């Protein structure tokens, strides 16, 4: 080594020597969690196939539209959960916060006659402040996030009862609030959205490829997977819009959910802030020494979690047309955390993707929806969902151990 | 062996420390320590456990404030009050634990905390991955660092590769002095050779390198001069050409009492 000439260069990324062994060991990479989303999509296909065989109503346009509407609230909350999980922390208050913030919106709108937009804004800001406070308590006093947010879970449930007051249930009648979960766009709008999304995705992919090529990074080989990905995304979007259009049309709720997921993914993977979240989740001490304010990152992430809980809660209330004392309760908290974990975001921090919020919600939603179609008892539903979560966490733990065995953490 | 430390009040070396003293309660960690690091030189810092090596490194990198110290950088008197001050002067430190994020790839680790913004970054907050990757290639090729790909996760790299990435990262701030804390500890033979070759290239690029090491074979392979610390004092500075491993071991352990500075004396028992 000491005689190595200076012109020996680090291999360029188009050097296939790095890729071909990986291609041969694609199974091992799936096992180690590098291709978690492939694993989940495969699982989703299996689940859909099983339910379609059991009941041929499962894959109909009307049921798939319902499925998407059912997962919106939990998916939105999961977007915040992903950020918390990337830090290697947990937020148990998300369900209670979603209920409380929805109640704030409903009370302001129904009891105090506020216009919907300011009411929604106050609700979302309340969620952000709650997250900020919990994050500050967690970092400021060094209390485990588990305990801080457990206290929050209890406290915000109490706050929900207090905000709702004696009535206990508030029915939402305002058109804009109801419209959040119940607006459908026409076929034309659906196709325009489809074209825009496809163009945006293809455009950014190709722009990135061209930019890399012009500065000499990446060779001709890289274009093939990019085109394959663009084609797959195009097919998926066209299929989804076609299905939705054949029923009630493209729901506003789905646009919102996917916009938050895509925006969250952008923040997580393309901005310095997102990079720092991964760094803190991977090695907080290394992040601190690199000059990253670990405290600020943590507080910001908990604020994101509170904000997304509020948004999810508002959509849940819109779909239910009411806020009541059990809003944000029951299994919402657990499902919102289980989803991203099922879809490959590690509980141990530093690994995951915001898309896992959507994919995980789809998996859990599909199981729940499918079992409803089969008219199974909710006892069975809970046990099956529990088994799926356990299986997913075991896969995560095995992937982690397998990475460690391969000399990785 | 230079005996009583350099004289004169205007040291000409790149980084000069005089009279560094640091006390932790009853423990005198550093006692009147002095040091000169020249550009294009590898200075090894050796000593037994508890001799004060780590404390000295932390003083130089600004983590500990010395109770008393005079410091010159490039001939100017400076202060090393905090890590930022040391970094601004051009002193980069690579700690033994490397402080890398195993879940991030090489480029992400290299630029962690100093990411490049894309041209539209003011609006989009986006990162310029292309530029960072390009600069990573340049940096690593300059140092002849061999890794599978700059997009490999750092957790998948070998110990030697990780060490090289950590060193490369310290160079992004364009330092003049690089401090390496036990860079070859826990490395195999081939990986140690890689890291030592990298240390030599740092010297060729005109950097002053301070290398803390337990391994005298490594020290004799790359260092130009050796500073021996014993019980918080400078037990001697040796030119590698004019000394032997036995002489260094003697200075480390204090076995050759005649070689002591006289201010510790033979009564001191090695820790």
Interface residues (C-beta under 8 A of the other chain):
Chain A: X1 X2 X4 X5 X6 X7 X8 X9 X10 X11 X12 X13 X15 X17 X18 X208 X211 X212 X215 X216 X217 X266 X267 X270 X271 X272 X273 X275 X276 X278 X279 X281 X282 X283 X285 X286 X287 X289 X290 X291 X292 X350 X351 X403 X406 X407 X408 X409
Chain B: X95 X97 X98 X99 X100 X101 X102 X103 X104 X108 X112 X113 X114 X115 X117 X124 X125 X126 X127 X129 X130 X131 X133 X134 X136 X137 X140 X141 X142 X144 X145 X146 X147 X148 X149 X150 X151 X152 X153 X155 X156 X158 X190 X193 X194 X196 X197 X200 X201
